[in-house]
Amino acid sequence: MALNWEELEQWMEKQQLPKGFDMFKQSEWIESYVRGMMNKALPAASAALQTSNANVVETKRYVIVTYPIGEAVEVADVRLIAKEDRLKLSGLPGGGNELIRLPKLVLPRTCQAQYDGVVLKIKLRKRPASKRSHVATIQGL
């Protein structure tokens, strides 16, 4: 079953992709598209490619992140935002921000953070697998 070029362009339009070879001239678009697909397909692998000072550990029910922020930080100035796939730290020494991608989806409201004077320890409960199911109909020719 060989597709002709017009069918491919129509499919690309439905997927909201640029027409023809124009997309190969847009390196930013290709990079963001591939990065997005990799994040969806392999979140653990994409998280491993990120450069960060954070140490991320998984247990059966939790994702635990340790981040060394040092002694010379005012904890009240540090802001932690937890999302289901990432953490964002702002107000770090030097006015820096840090985005930490998580290897598994978590429940953001379960976020517990502790600072021991040198290291910030963040514990998040993993999101349980969905127990929803759907009976699909099979259509014949």
Secondary structure, DSSP 8 states (H G I E B T S, - for coil): ----HHHHHHHHHHTT--STTHHHH-HHHHHHHHHHHHHHH-HHHHHHHS--S-EEEE-SSEEEEEEE--SS--GGG-EEEE-SSEEEEEEEGGGEEEEEE-SS-B-GGG-EEEE-SSEEEEEEEB---------------
